[in-house]
Amino acid sequence: QNDKNLTIIDDLVADDFVGHTAEVKGPEQLMKVVGYNLDAFPDLKVTIEDQIPERDMVVTRYTAKGMQHGMYRGVLPTGEPVSYTLISIQRVVDGKIVEGWRVVDLLEIVHQIGAIF
């Protein structure tokens, strides 16, 4: 959903969650990472393009679109639009996400907001 309700993370993510890509541990740290991105791109809309469940793993390809209205990775707000793809893999145990990996082209994002040419 795109209603920016971060408290849903508590319902979906296990207390011992490990996010390997960003070295996130637990739902509270994950909420901070997601919140940081929403502060930078408050109108961010994420669309699930594909989702493939296999055993205890779920692979998802997302498209994200929004405008940079907050600080992002040291770059002041530019008002520039971004559009990028993310791919994530999550391991689920007893209905909760216990591990996650994410691939996103950060270079593409900082290029779109004008931080690099």
Buried (B, 14 or more C-beta within 10 A) or exposed (E): EEEEEBEEBEEBBBEEBBBEEEEBEBBEBBBEBBEBBBEBBEEBEBEEEEEEEEEEEBBBBBEBBBBBBBEBEEBEBBEBEBEBEBBBBBBBEEEBBBBBBBEBEEEEBBBBBEBEE
